[in-house]
Amino acid sequence: MSANPPDSETDGDLWVFGYGSLMWKPGFEFLEQVPARLIGEHRALCVYSFDHRGTPEKPGLVLGLDRGGACRGIAFRVAARLRHDTIAYLRAREQTTNVYREVMRSVWLENAARDRVSALAYVVDRGHVQYAGRLSLAEQLRLVQQGHGRSGNNRDYVLSTVASIEKQGFRDQPLHQLAVMLHDSGMTLHRDARAADGLDQA
């Protein structure tokens, strides 16, 4: 891990590692995107969302990089001339409550050369009040179902992330389990609504 902030380096392109919503909605201009792997942290729904996908009164649940394991995601290469603007954008998006630590990490690109690059990544701050730790699937489901913030509902966030992971050709078992539960609960609500309206009656 590099202690240097990403904007302390002024030369060369910037790499950004996306593992959640950045994979399907980066929001910044980039030159290329490459499947990549980060070693030492794993993707987890471990952050209470008070802003984008929830509120302090009714928190949602979003992803963070948490200690241990590895994480597959996408590395985005940003032109050097856009380095500072991109970092400013990401800080405004990711750091509204400062729940993440902004770090430079080594990631391995899944390209022909298996290159290693230093990429900007957002790792959860375990000492922050929004750090949720390891939650049961039932509790994750409850939080995601209730979560709604300025970027939309929490359910869409989870399902969009799962769809992005599948598009890359791999699975994230805990997230996929939750997606199945969200789908099943959505079908149940739909059936209940139809029954209440008398639409399922012969």
MDTraj code that builds the backbone (N, CA, C; nanometers):
import mdtraj as md
import numpy as np

residues = "MET SER ALA ASN PRO PRO ASP SER GLU THR ASP GLY ASP LEU TRP VAL PHE GLY TYR GLY SER LEU MET TRP LYS PRO GLY PHE GLU PHE LEU GLU GLN VAL PRO ALA ARG LEU ILE GLY GLU HIS ARG ALA LEU CYS VAL TYR SER PHE ASP HIS ARG GLY THR PRO GLU LYS PRO GLY LEU VAL LEU GLY LEU ASP ARG GLY GLY ALA CYS ARG GLY ILE ALA PHE ARG VAL ALA ALA ARG LEU ARG HIS ASP THR ILE ALA TYR LEU ARG ALA ARG GLU GLN THR THR ASN VAL TYR ARG GLU VAL MET ARG SER VAL TRP LEU GLU ASN ALA ALA ARG ASP ARG VAL SER ALA LEU ALA TYR VAL VAL ASP ARG GLY HIS VAL GLN TYR ALA GLY ARG LEU SER LEU ALA GLU GLN LEU ARG LEU VAL GLN GLN GLY HIS GLY ARG SER GLY ASN ASN ARG ASP TYR VAL LEU SER THR VAL ALA SER ILE GLU LYS GLN GLY PHE ARG ASP GLN PRO LEU HIS GLN LEU ALA VAL MET LEU HIS ASP SER GLY MET THR LEU HIS ARG ASP ALA ARG ALA ALA ASP GLY LEU ASP GLN ALA".split()
xyz = np.array([
    [0.0840, -0.1200, 0.0000],
    [0.0000, 0.0000, 0.0000],
    [0.0871, 0.1243, 0.0000],
    [0.0492, 0.2201, -0.0781],
    [0.1227, 0.3456, -0.0814],
    [0.0561, 0.4467, 0.0106],
    [0.1381, 0.5161, 0.0912],
    [0.0844, 0.6197, 0.1792],
    [0.0645, 0.7507, 0.1049],
    [0.1241, 0.7603, -0.0140],
    [0.1146, 0.8850, -0.0886],
    [-0.0258, 0.9047, -0.1435],
    [-0.0834, 1.0224, -0.1265],
    [-0.2136, 1.0478, -0.1878],
    [-0.2010, 1.0459, -0.3393],
    [-0.3081, 1.0092, -0.4108],
    [-0.2984, 0.9958, -0.5558],
    [-0.2665, 1.1244, -0.6280],
    [-0.2993, 1.2382, -0.5662],
    [-0.2719, 1.3644, -0.6348],
    [-0.1318, 1.4170, -0.6023],
    [-0.0520, 1.3384, -0.5265],
    [0.0868, 1.3785, -0.5035],
    [0.1733, 1.3423, -0.6238],
    [0.1210, 1.2542, -0.7091],
    [0.1916, 1.2159, -0.8305],
    [0.1334, 1.2975, -0.9468],
    [0.2183, 1.3687, -1.0163],
    [0.1679, 1.4598, -1.1194],
    [0.1944, 1.4092, -1.2607],
    [0.2772, 1.3061, -1.2732],
    [0.3118, 1.2562, -1.4064],
    [0.2433, 1.1225, -1.4322],
    [0.2105, 1.1005, -1.5573],
    [0.1587, 0.9704, -1.5963],
    [0.0084, 0.9571, -1.5772],
    [-0.0440, 0.8521, -1.6379],
    [-0.1873, 0.8245, -1.6290],
    [-0.2236, 0.7763, -1.4885],
    [-0.3516, 0.7880, -1.4559],
    [-0.4047, 0.7426, -1.3274],
    [-0.4849, 0.6154, -1.3493],
    [-0.4614, 0.5144, -1.2667],
    [-0.5442, 0.3948, -1.2663],
    [-0.6401, 0.4015, -1.1478],
    [-0.7635, 0.3616, -1.1699],
    [-0.8669, 0.3593, -1.0652],
    [-0.9241, 0.2184, -1.0598],
    [-0.9309, 0.1609, -0.9405],
    [-0.9861, 0.0262, -0.9246],
    [-1.1326, 0.0350, -0.8812],
    [-1.2210, -0.0200, -0.9634],
    [-1.3639, -0.0221, -0.9329],
    [-1.4081, -0.1620, -0.8951],
    [-1.4850, -0.1724, -0.7877],
    [-1.5310, -0.3034, -0.7415],
    [-1.6810, -0.3059, -0.7101],
    [-1.7445, -0.1885, -0.7145],
    [-1.8877, -0.1783, -0.6875],
    [-1.9541, -0.0971, -0.7971],
    [-2.0170, 0.0130, -0.7601],
    [-2.0890, 0.0933, -0.8592],
    [-1.9971, 0.1547, -0.9641],
    [-1.8680, 0.1710, -0.9327],
    [-1.7757, 0.2246, -1.0330],
    [-1.7636, 0.1311, -1.1524],
    [-1.7913, 0.0022, -1.1325],
    [-1.7802, -0.0924, -1.2442],
    [-1.8862, -0.0653, -1.3504],
    [-2.0073, -0.0297, -1.3061],
    [-2.1155, -0.0104, -1.4027],
    [-2.1561, 0.1357, -1.4224],
    [-2.1009, 0.2236, -1.3396],
    [-2.1285, 0.3663, -1.3571],
    [-2.0078, 0.4463, -1.3101],
    [-1.8984, 0.4425, -1.3881],
    [-1.7771, 0.5110, -1.3415],
    [-1.7947, 0.6618, -1.3271],
    [-1.8595, 0.7244, -1.4249],
    [-1.8856, 0.8677, -1.4123],
    [-1.7693, 0.9584, -1.4483],
    [-1.6604, 0.9007, -1.4983],
    [-1.5459, 0.9818, -1.5399],
    [-1.4944, 0.9281, -1.6730],
    [-1.4203, 1.0105, -1.7419],
    [-1.3660, 0.9726, -1.8726],
    [-1.2418, 0.8861, -1.8536],
    [-1.2306, 0.7777, -1.9314],
    [-1.1141, 0.6906, -1.9200],
    [-1.0694, 0.6435, -2.0580],
    [-0.9437, 0.6024, -2.0650],
    [-0.8852, 0.5575, -2.1918],
    [-0.9122, 0.4101, -2.2181],
    [-0.9139, 0.3298, -2.1129],
    [-0.9413, 0.1873, -2.1262],
    [-0.9863, 0.1320, -1.9915],
    [-1.0542, 0.0169, -1.9969],
    [-1.0886, -0.0556, -1.8758],
    [-1.0433, -0.2000, -1.8917],
    [-0.9842, -0.2531, -1.7846],
    [-0.9246, -0.3865, -1.7909],
    [-0.9690, -0.4647, -1.6674],
    [-1.0138, -0.5891, -1.6834],
    [-1.0405, -0.6717, -1.5650],
    [-0.9143, -0.6796, -1.4802],
    [-0.9320, -0.6725, -1.3479],
    [-0.8156, -0.6648, -1.2602],
    [-0.8441, -0.7340, -1.1278],
    [-0.7370, -0.7635, -1.0563],
    [-0.7493, -0.8297, -0.9261],
    [-0.6647, -0.7546, -0.8236],
    [-0.7240, -0.7294, -0.7080],
    [-0.6541, -0.6672, -0.5959],
    [-0.6398, -0.7728, -0.4868],
    [-0.5195, -0.7873, -0.4331],
    [-0.4922, -0.8858, -0.3292],
    [-0.4811, -0.8151, -0.1934],
    [-0.5452, -0.8730, -0.0908],
    [-0.5323, -0.8182, 0.0441],
    [-0.6611, -0.7660, 0.1018],
    [-0.7581, -0.7375, 0.0154],
    [-0.8920, -0.6980, 0.0595],
    [-0.9947, -0.7698, -0.0268],
    [-1.1143, -0.7819, 0.0268],
    [-1.2232, -0.8438, -0.0482],
    [-1.3427, -0.7501, -0.0517],
    [-1.4295, -0.7691, -0.1514],
    [-1.5518, -0.6910, -0.1662],
    [-1.6535, -0.7416, -0.0641],
    [-1.7158, -0.6480, 0.0094],
    [-1.8156, -0.6872, 0.1091],
    [-1.9194, -0.5764, 0.1273],
    [-2.0428, -0.6176, 0.1517],
    [-2.1475, -0.5210, 0.1889],
    [-2.1289, -0.4899, 0.3370],
    [-2.0384, -0.3980, 0.3641],
    [-1.9968, -0.3733, 0.5024],
    [-2.0075, -0.2266, 0.5418],
    [-2.0757, -0.1467, 0.4606],
    [-2.0854, -0.0027, 0.4864],
    [-2.2323, 0.0382, 0.4940],
    [-2.2737, 0.0916, 0.6087],
    [-2.4079, 0.1498, 0.6187],
    [-2.4119, 0.2752, 0.5319],
    [-2.5112, 0.2846, 0.4444],
    [-2.5225, 0.4017, 0.3585],
    [-2.6170, 0.5034, 0.4207],
    [-2.5648, 0.6222, 0.4474],
    [-2.6443, 0.7322, 0.5024],
    [-2.6762, 0.8371, 0.3967],
    [-2.6293, 0.8165, 0.2733],
    [-2.6375, 0.9210, 0.1727],
    [-2.6888, 0.8668, 0.0390],
    [-2.6028, 0.7975, -0.0362],
    [-2.6387, 0.7559, -0.1716],
    [-2.7521, 0.6535, -0.1758],
    [-2.7534, 0.5583, -0.0820],
    [-2.8525, 0.4499, -0.0876],
    [-2.9288, 0.4327, 0.0430],
    [-2.9289, 0.5361, 0.1270],
    [-3.0014, 0.5297, 0.2529],
    [-2.9930, 0.6624, 0.3246],
    [-3.0405, 0.6647, 0.4467],
    [-3.0343, 0.7837, 0.5314],
    [-2.9880, 0.7398, 0.6704],
    [-2.9457, 0.8342, 0.7550],
    [-2.9080, 0.7950, 0.8917],
    [-3.0231, 0.7271, 0.9664],
    [-3.1472, 0.7699, 0.9375],
    [-3.2633, 0.7113, 1.0039],
    [-3.2968, 0.5730, 0.9480],
    [-3.2774, 0.5555, 0.8168],
    [-3.3048, 0.4282, 0.7495],
    [-3.1871, 0.3943, 0.6587],
    [-3.0802, 0.3424, 0.7188],
    [-2.9609, 0.3178, 0.6383],
    [-2.9792, 0.2066, 0.5367],
    [-2.9095, 0.2222, 0.4256],
    [-2.8956, 0.1142, 0.3303],
    [-2.7625, 0.0450, 0.3548],
    [-2.7170, -0.0316, 0.2576],
    [-2.5932, -0.1067, 0.2738],
    [-2.5189, -0.1066, 0.1404],
    [-2.3939, -0.0603, 0.1428],
    [-2.3155, -0.0550, 0.0201],
    [-2.1813, -0.1245, 0.0396],
    [-2.1087, -0.1379, -0.0697],
    [-1.9864, -0.2152, -0.0702],
    [-1.8652, -0.1359, -0.0228],
    [-1.7732, -0.2096, 0.0364],
    [-1.6423, -0.1560, 0.0693],
    [-1.5389, -0.2640, 0.0460],
    [-1.4139, -0.2251, 0.0362],
    [-1.3055, -0.3218, 0.0380],
    [-1.2681, -0.3432, 0.1832],
    [-1.2817, -0.4672, 0.2304],
    [-1.2522, -0.4984, 0.3703],
    [-1.1337, -0.5938, 0.3776],
    [-1.0766, -0.6026, 0.4926],
    [-0.9506, -0.6724, 0.5152],
    [-0.9556, -0.8209, 0.4789],
    [-0.8519, -0.8663, 0.4085],
    [-0.8350, -1.0086, 0.3810],
    [-0.8868, -1.0536, 0.2462],
    [-0.8220, -1.1558, 0.1914],
    [-0.8702, -1.2152, 0.0671],
    [-0.8262, -1.1393, -0.0561],
    [-0.9117, -1.1432, -0.1573],
    [-0.8817, -1.0786, -0.2851],
    [-1.0122, -1.0314, -0.3474],
    [-1.0004, -0.9443, -0.4449],
    [-1.1192, -0.8882, -0.5090],
    [-1.0945, -0.8721, -0.6583],
    [-1.1859, -0.9254, -0.7379],
    [-1.1829, -0.9023, -0.8817],
    [-1.2709, -0.7830, -0.9142],
    [-1.2237, -0.6985, -1.0029],
    [-1.2987, -0.5795, -1.0415],
    [-1.2501, -0.5281, -1.1753],
    [-1.2566, -0.3971, -1.1923],
    [-1.2145, -0.3338, -1.3171],
    [-1.1169, -0.2208, -1.2855],
    [-1.0057, -0.2185, -1.3599],
    [-0.9113, -0.1068, -1.3494],
    [-0.9341, -0.0142, -1.4685],
    [-0.9544, 0.1124, -1.4394],
    [-0.9763, 0.2141, -1.5415],
    [-0.8502, 0.2993, -1.5544],
    [-0.8054, 0.3195, -1.6771],
    [-0.6883, 0.4061, -1.6999],
    [-0.7361, 0.5436, -1.7457],
    [-0.6979, 0.6439, -1.6678],
    [-0.7385, 0.7817, -1.6923],
    [-0.6185, 0.8608, -1.7432],
    [-0.6407, 0.9404, -1.8447],
    [-0.5320, 1.0214, -1.9012],
    [-0.4732, 1.1142, -1.7956],
    [-0.3427, 1.1345, -1.8043],
    [-0.2721, 1.2170, -1.7058],
    [-0.3335, 1.3561, -1.6938],
    [-0.3779, 1.4099, -1.8065],
    [-0.4333, 1.5467, -1.8036],
    [-0.5632, 1.5550, -1.7228],
    [-0.6283, 1.4398, -1.7015],
    [-0.7549, 1.4371, -1.6271],
    [-0.7384, 1.3845, -1.4846],
    [-0.6134, 1.3613, -1.4439],
    [-0.5870, 1.3033, -1.3123],
    [-0.6549, 1.3822, -1.2000],
    [-0.6271, 1.5108, -1.1912],
    [-0.6772, 1.5899, -1.0779],
    [-0.8294, 1.6039, -1.0810],
    [-0.8851, 1.6232, -1.2004],
    [-1.0311, 1.6349, -1.2114],
    [-1.0997, 1.5045, -1.1713],
    [-1.0403, 1.3912, -1.2094],
    [-1.0989, 1.2608, -1.1765],
    [-1.0934, 1.2341, -1.0273],
    [-0.9802, 1.2670, -0.9657],
    [-0.9678, 1.2481, -0.8208],
    [-1.0682, 1.3361, -0.7466],
    [-1.0835, 1.4590, -0.7931],
    [-1.1809, 1.5493, -0.7294],
    [-1.3225, 1.4939, -0.7423],
    [-1.3552, 1.4409, -0.8597],
    [-1.4871, 1.3810, -0.8804],
    [-1.5089, 1.2616, -0.7864],
    [-1.4098, 1.1741, -0.7782],
    [-1.4235, 1.0545, -0.6946],
    [-1.4354, 1.0905, -0.5473],
    [-1.3627, 1.1907, -0.5039],
    [-1.3734, 1.2329, -0.3637],
    [-1.5123, 1.2875, -0.3332],
    [-1.5663, 1.3640, -0.4257],
    [-1.7012, 1.4190, -0.4054],
    [-1.8055, 1.3072, -0.4035],
    [-1.7807, 1.2016, -0.4784],
    [-1.8757, 1.0898, -0.4876],
    [-1.8599, 0.9895, -0.3728],
    [-1.7358, 0.9508, -0.3453],
    [-1.7112, 0.8428, -0.2505],
    [-1.6940, 0.8892, -0.1058],
    [-1.6527, 1.0137, -0.0880],
    [-1.6125, 1.0563, 0.0453],
    [-1.7092, 1.1569, 0.1092],
    [-1.8382, 1.1444, 0.0789],
    [-1.9337, 1.2399, 0.1370],
    [-1.9394, 1.2287, 0.2890],
    [-1.9105, 1.1100, 0.3419],
    [-1.9094, 1.0927, 0.4885],
    [-1.7743, 1.0401, 0.5371],
    [-1.6756, 1.0329, 0.4483],
    [-1.5397, 0.9894, 0.4830],
    [-1.5344, 0.8497, 0.5442],
    [-1.6179, 0.7589, 0.4943],
    [-1.6188, 0.6220, 0.5458],
    [-1.5081, 0.5373, 0.4821],
    [-1.4495, 0.5875, 0.3736],
    [-1.3434, 0.5130, 0.3060],
    [-1.2072, 0.5780, 0.3282],
    [-1.1038, 0.4940, 0.3199],
    [-0.9661, 0.5435, 0.3157],
    [-0.9226, 0.5432, 0.1693],
    [-0.8723, 0.6536, 0.1236],
    [-0.8260, 0.6670, -0.0148],
    [-0.6804, 0.6204, -0.0199],
    [-0.6551, 0.5122, -0.0943],
    [-0.5207, 0.4541, -0.0957],
    [-0.4799, 0.4214, -0.2383],
    [-0.3499, 0.4080, -0.2589],
    [-0.2961, 0.3557, -0.3832],
    [-0.2545, 0.2113, -0.3570],
    [-0.3094, 0.1188, -0.4366],
    [-0.2828, -0.0227, -0.4167],
    [-0.2320, -0.0858, -0.5458],
    [-0.1524, -0.1899, -0.5313],
    [-0.1112, -0.2683, -0.6472],
    [-0.2275, -0.3548, -0.6923],
    [-0.2583, -0.3499, -0.8209],
    [-0.3581, -0.4404, -0.8774],
    [-0.2964, -0.5082, -0.9991],
    [-0.3388, -0.6312, -1.0216],
    [-0.2883, -0.7094, -1.1330],
    [-0.3908, -0.7075, -1.2447],
    [-0.3497, -0.6578, -1.3596],
    [-0.4393, -0.6513, -1.4742],
    [-0.4513, -0.7902, -1.5369],
    [-0.5721, -0.8264, -1.5717],
    [-0.5934, -0.9563, -1.6359],
    [-0.5865, -0.9377, -1.7879],
    [-0.4694, -0.8867, -1.8307],
    [-0.4420, -0.8711, -1.9741],
    [-0.3367, -0.9735, -2.0147],
    [-0.2959, -0.9693, -2.1376],
    [-0.2016, -1.0694, -2.1877],
    [-0.0694, -1.0672, -2.1115],
    [-0.0266, -0.9470, -2.0714],
    [0.1028, -0.9346, -2.0041],
    [0.0926, -0.9519, -1.8528],
    [-0.0302, -0.9595, -1.7986],
    [-0.0508, -0.9687, -1.6528],
    [0.0237, -0.8563, -1.5810],
    [0.0074, -0.7355, -1.6321],
    [0.0773, -0.6201, -1.5756],
    [0.0297, -0.5900, -1.4342],
    [0.1209, -0.5350, -1.3542],
    [0.0849, -0.4838, -1.2223],
    [0.0939, -0.3320, -1.2272],
    [-0.0112, -0.2650, -1.1782],
    [-0.0125, -0.1190, -1.1759],
    [-0.0535, -0.0713, -1.0371],
    [-0.0232, 0.0520, -1.0083],
    [-0.0665, 0.1153, -0.8846],
    [-0.1966, 0.1895, -0.9131],
    [-0.3020, 0.1547, -0.8404],
    [-0.4342, 0.2107, -0.8693],
    [-0.4963, 0.2745, -0.7456],
    [-0.5723, 0.3793, -0.7687],
    [-0.6498, 0.4428, -0.6626],
    [-0.7644, 0.3507, -0.6224],
    [-0.7789, 0.3264, -0.4925],
    [-0.8862, 0.2400, -0.4438],
    [-0.9427, 0.2976, -0.3145],
    [-1.0686, 0.2625, -0.2872],
    [-1.1354, 0.3105, -0.1667],
    [-1.1635, 0.1926, -0.0742],
    [-1.0917, 0.1915, 0.0392],
    [-1.0964, 0.0838, 0.1381],
    [-1.1744, 0.1325, 0.2591],
    [-1.2621, 0.0482, 0.3142],
    [-1.3447, 0.0914, 0.4259],
    [-1.2594, 0.1227, 0.5491],
    [-1.2981, 0.2268, 0.6203],
    [-1.2357, 0.2632, 0.7482],
    [-1.3101, 0.1882, 0.8583],
    [-1.2459, 0.0877, 0.9152],
    [-1.3112, 0.0045, 1.0158],
    [-1.3453, 0.0800, 1.1442],
    [-1.2856, 0.1966, 1.1651],
    [-1.3148, 0.2746, 1.2847],
    [-1.4297, 0.3727, 1.2668],
    [-1.4865, 0.3777, 1.1463],
    [-1.5928, 0.4734, 1.1160],
    [-1.7274, 0.4201, 1.1651],
    [-1.8154, 0.5115, 1.2057],
    [-1.9468, 0.4731, 1.2569],
    [-2.0291, 0.3977, 1.1525],
    [-1.9996, 0.4164, 1.0247],
    [-2.0759, 0.3497, 0.9197],
    [-2.0216, 0.2114, 0.8835],
    [-1.9145, 0.1706, 0.9489],
    [-1.8637, 0.0363, 0.9227],
    [-1.9588, -0.0661, 0.9851],
    [-2.0156, -0.1513, 0.9011],
    [-2.1170, -0.2464, 0.9480],
    [-2.0577, -0.3800, 0.9892],
    [-1.9364, -0.4085, 0.9452],
    [-1.8780, -0.5377, 0.9767],
    [-1.9446, -0.6495, 0.8975],
    [-1.9389, -0.7688, 0.9541],
    [-1.9925, -0.8864, 0.8866],
    [-2.1364, -0.9087, 0.9324],
    [-2.2312, -0.8923, 0.8412],
    [-2.3729, -0.9062, 0.8726],
    [-2.4287, -1.0360, 0.8139],
    [-2.5312, -1.0889, 0.8776],
    [-2.5979, -1.2066, 0.8229],
    [-2.6676, -1.1685, 0.6924],
    [-2.6955, -1.2686, 0.6094],
    [-2.7673, -1.2431, 0.4850],
    [-2.9053, -1.1852, 0.5128],
    [-2.9698, -1.2323, 0.6189],
    [-3.1027, -1.1816, 0.6538],
    [-3.0974, -1.0323, 0.6873],
    [-2.9936, -0.9910, 0.7602],
    [-2.9803, -0.8488, 0.7956],
    [-2.9418, -0.7659, 0.6734],
    [-2.8576, -0.8210, 0.5870],
    [-2.8255, -0.7515, 0.4625],
    [-2.9522, -0.7297, 0.3798],
    [-3.0342, -0.8324, 0.3700],
    [-3.1588, -0.8228, 0.2942],
    [-3.2485, -0.7136, 0.3509],
    [-3.2616, -0.7098, 0.4825],
    [-3.3491, -0.6099, 0.5462],
    [-3.3006, -0.4681, 0.5144],
    [-3.1710, -0.4456, 0.5269],
    [-3.1164, -0.3121, 0.5037],
    [-3.1287, -0.2710, 0.3572],
    [-3.0993, -0.3640, 0.2675],
    [-3.1065, -0.3327, 0.1249],
    [-3.2509, -0.3053, 0.0835],
    [-3.3445, -0.3798, 0.1370],
    [-3.4855, -0.3585, 0.1023],
    [-3.5362, -0.2225, 0.1500],
    [-3.4845, -0.1742, 0.2627],
    [-3.5327, -0.0459, 0.3154],
    [-3.4553, 0.0736, 0.2602],
    [-3.3355, 0.0478, 0.2066],
    [-3.2466, 0.1578, 0.1711],
    [-3.2898, 0.2356, 0.0479],
    [-3.2915, 0.3678, 0.0621],
    [-3.3184, 0.4574, -0.0508],
    [-3.2544, 0.5922, -0.0199],
    [-3.1678, 0.6374, -0.1109],
    [-3.0987, 0.7641, -0.0900],
    [-3.1002, 0.8488, -0.2154],
    [-3.0118, 0.9471, -0.2199],
    [-3.0165, 1.0432, -0.3300],
    [-2.9751, 0.9824, -0.4636],
    [-2.9080, 0.8656, -0.4612],
    [-2.8711, 0.7990, -0.5866],
    [-2.9675, 0.6878, -0.6246],
    [-3.0750, 0.6718, -0.5467],
    [-3.1744, 0.5713, -0.5813],
    [-3.1898, 0.4653, -0.4750],
    [-3.2618, 0.3582, -0.5105],
    [-3.2853, 0.2547, -0.4099],
    [-3.1699, 0.1553, -0.4044],
    [-3.1575, 0.0952, -0.2868],
    [-3.0450, 0.0073, -0.2583],
    [-3.0524, -0.1226, -0.3391],
    [-3.1735, -0.1691, -0.3653],
    [-3.1928, -0.2946, -0.4396],
    [-3.1294, -0.2844, -0.5788],
    [-3.1529, -0.1744, -0.6484],
    [-3.0966, -0.1565, -0.7823],
    [-2.9443, -0.1553, -0.7793],
    [-2.8878, -0.0963, -0.6734],
    [-2.7421, -0.0907, -0.6568],
    [-2.6834, -0.2316, -0.6514],
    [-2.7443, -0.3170, -0.5686],
    [-2.6945, -0.4545, -0.5542],
    [-2.7109, -0.5325, -0.6845],
    [-2.8289, -0.5241, -0.7445],
    [-2.8560, -0.6016, -0.8657],
    [-2.7706, -0.5542, -0.9833],
    [-2.7458, -0.4245, -0.9923],
    [-2.6601, -0.3721, -1.0996],
    [-2.5154, -0.4188, -1.0822],
    [-2.4704, -0.4252, -0.9566],
    [-2.3346, -0.4736, -0.9304],
    [-2.3217, -0.6212, -0.9670],
    [-2.4210, -0.7008, -0.9293],
    [-2.4198, -0.8433, -0.9627],
    [-2.4212, -0.8622, -1.1146],
    [-2.5016, -0.7835, -1.1853],
    [-2.5071, -0.7930, -1.3314],
    [-2.3715, -0.7586, -1.3930],
    [-2.3027, -0.6595, -1.3372],
    [-2.1712, -0.6210, -1.3875],
    [-2.0697, -0.7319, -1.3639],
    [-2.0763, -0.7953, -1.2477],
    [-1.9861, -0.9065, -1.2160],
    [-2.0103, -1.0223, -1.3132],
    [-2.1358, -1.0536, -1.3372],
    [-2.1680, -1.1626, -1.4291],
    [-2.1198, -1.1318, -1.5708],
    [-2.1283, -1.0051, -1.6100],
    [-2.0838, -0.9639, -1.7437],
    [-1.9339, -0.9890, -1.7606],
    [-1.8611, -0.9813, -1.6504],
    [-1.7171, -1.0077, -1.6559],
    [-1.6859, -1.1569, -1.6515],
    [-1.7876, -1.2404, -1.6280],
    [-1.7679, -1.3842, -1.6363],
    [-1.7308, -1.4537, -1.5070],
    [-1.7581, -1.3905, -1.3926],
    [-1.7330, -1.4597, -1.2661],
    [-1.8486, -1.4349, -1.1699],
    [-1.8402, -1.4958, -1.0531],
    [-1.9454, -1.4822, -0.9527],
    [-1.8864, -1.4338, -0.8214],
    [-1.9660, -1.3601, -0.7456],
    [-1.9331, -1.3223, -0.6085],
    [-2.0414, -1.3881, -0.5236],
    [-2.0100, -1.5038, -0.4644],
    [-2.1128, -1.5885, -0.4056],
    [-2.2031, -1.5174, -0.3043],
    [-2.1502, -1.4415, -0.2060],
    [-2.2392, -1.3732, -0.1112],
    [-2.3348, -1.2745, -0.1796],
    [-2.2824, -1.1978, -0.2774],
    [-2.3673, -1.1018, -0.3477],
    [-2.4724, -1.1731, -0.4322],
    [-2.4332, -1.2832, -0.4955],
    [-2.5288, -1.3583, -0.5764],
    [-2.6392, -1.4194, -0.4903],
    [-2.6037, -1.4661, -0.3712],
    [-2.7055, -1.5188, -0.2791],
    [-2.8058, -1.4093, -0.2428],
    [-2.7542, -1.2916, -0.2132],
    [-2.8414, -1.1803, -0.1778],
    [-2.9298, -1.1404, -0.2956],
    [-2.8740, -1.1420, -0.4156],
    [-2.9521, -1.1076, -0.5350],
    [-3.0689, -1.2037, -0.5539],
    [-3.0457, -1.3322, -0.5300],
    [-3.1537, -1.4313, -0.5391],
    [-3.2622, -1.4005, -0.4365],
    [-3.2208, -1.3673, -0.3149],
    [-3.3176, -1.3343, -0.2094],
    [-3.3968, -1.2089, -0.2445],
    [-3.3298, -1.1103, -0.3032],
    [-3.3990, -0.9873, -0.3442],
    [-3.4999, -1.0166, -0.4546],
    [-3.4602, -1.1018, -0.5476],
    [-3.5512, -1.1395, -0.6563],
    [-3.6728, -1.2134, -0.6008],
    [-3.6470, -1.3102, -0.5115],
    [-3.7569, -1.3891, -0.4542],
    [-3.8518, -1.3027, -0.3723],
    [-3.7943, -1.2098, -0.2943],
    [-3.8798, -1.1231, -0.2121],
    [-3.9598, -1.0284, -0.3005],
    [-3.8999, -0.9855, -0.4123],
    [-3.9724, -0.8994, -0.5057],
    [-4.0878, -0.9722, -0.5705],
    [-4.0676, -1.0995, -0.6036],
    [-4.1752, -1.1792, -0.6624],
    [-4.2880, -1.2001, -0.5630],
    [-4.2521, -1.2214, -0.4352],
    [-4.3531, -1.2406, -0.3306],
    [-4.4377, -1.1159, -0.3132],
    [-4.3700, -0.9989, -0.3108],
    [-4.4437, -0.8725, -0.2970],
    [-4.5376, -0.8517, -0.4151],
    [-4.4901, -0.8885, -0.5350],
    [-4.5728, -0.8730, -0.6544],
    [-4.6961, -0.9624, -0.6460],
    [-4.6766, -1.0868, -0.6019],
    [-4.7900, -1.1788, -0.5897],
    [-4.8889, -1.1303, -0.4846],
    [-4.8346, -1.0787, -0.3725],
    [-4.9230, -1.0282, -0.2663],
    [-5.0049, -0.9095, -0.3152],
    [-4.9414, -0.8221, -0.3941],
    [-5.0128, -0.7052, -0.4460],
    [-5.1233, -0.7483, -0.5428],
    [-5.0911, -0.8458, -0.6267],
    [-5.1918, -0.8964, -0.7209],
    [-5.3088, -0.9600, -0.6469],
    [-5.2762, -1.0346, -0.5427],
    [-5.3836, -1.0997, -0.4647],
    [-5.4714, -0.9952, -0.3982],
    [-5.4076, -0.8893, -0.3460],
    [-5.4843, -0.7835, -0.2793],
    [-5.5764, -0.7125, -0.3762],
    [-5.5345, -0.7062, -0.5014],
    [-5.6160, -0.6413, -0.6046],
    [-5.7175, -0.7358, -0.6670],
    [-5.7136, -0.8614, -0.6244],
    [-5.8062, -0.9600, -0.6793],
    [-5.7667, -1.0116, -0.8153],
    [-5.6377, -0.9866, -0.8553],
    [-5.5955, -1.0248, -0.9893],
    [-5.5616, -1.1736, -0.9999],
    [-5.5356, -1.2376, -0.8856],
    [-5.5015, -1.3786, -0.8897],
    [-5.6240, -1.4683, -0.8672],
    [-5.7396, -1.4072, -0.8548],
    [-5.8599, -1.4870, -0.8326],
    [-5.9140, -1.5378, -0.9639],
    [-5.9615, -1.6603, -0.9626],
    [-6.0156, -1.7219, -1.0845],
    [-6.1443, -1.6531, -1.1258],
])
top = md.Topology()
chain = top.add_chain()
for i, resn in enumerate(residues, 1):
    res = top.add_residue(resn, chain, resSeq=i)
    for name in ("N", "CA", "C"):
        top.add_atom(name, md.element.get_by_symbol(name[0]), res)
traj = md.Trajectory(xyz[None], top)
